[in-house]
Amino acid sequence: MLTIKCARCKNKLIKYLKIGKGKVLRCHKSRISNWYELEEVNGNYCCSCGNIIGINKGKFIKMNRHEFTYTGTKE
């Protein structure tokens, strides 16, 4: 389970179940267990500080690589 945080202000955004070894390029909405500070504004997912974390693509969120950090383990 990964905890995804904003790279700018370090607020917790979501808890995400990552399957596989690869990079976090997409977050499937069905695997998100907790939503913290992440808000949807005009099709973009933003932190409360205004940092754009990803883009809404329907079933998943296309993540901006340099706008977030994560801790935890991948399964």
Helices and strands as residue ranges (DSSP letters): E 2-6, E 12-16, E 26-28, G 29-31, E 32-35, E 39-41, E 44-46, E 52-56, E 60-63, G 65-67, E 68-72
